[in-house]
Amino acid sequence: MELMKGLKVLANPSRLRILQLLKDPPPFTEPGASSGQRGVTAQGLLRHLRCRPPSLTEHMHILEGVGLVELRKVGRWAVYTRDEERIRQLKQTIIDQLLP
């Protein structure tokens, strides 16, 4: 991942908080979900954020666009999870390019 793009995404407090909320998501238990699936809906995220739905949608598009968050449909629900591999790649890029 490009360093500047990754840092710009992380520099926003709301997006950083979203990534923190998705770090260890609870099991998704809505009807239509198979057991063991994990993730958080937009409504679940809004309960913990100080933003309106349109702002959350914009943040999620940005996070999806750089690959840090994945969206999947579970029944009628949109469920978000982190892409841990992409987060590891960004971490390694930061280490490689910024630390001696």
Number of C-alpha atoms within 10 A of each C-alpha: 15 11 15 10 12 19 12 9 17 15 11 11 10 17 19 14 15 22 19 12 19 18 14 13 15 13 14 19 13 12 10 11 16 13 10 10 13 17 23 21 17 15 14 13 18 15 9 11 15 11 12 9 13 9 13 20 12 12 18 19 15 15 21 17 11 14 17 22 21 17 17 12 11 16 12 10 17 14 20 23 22 24 17 14 11 15 17 12 14 19 14 14 16 17 11 11 9 9 7 5
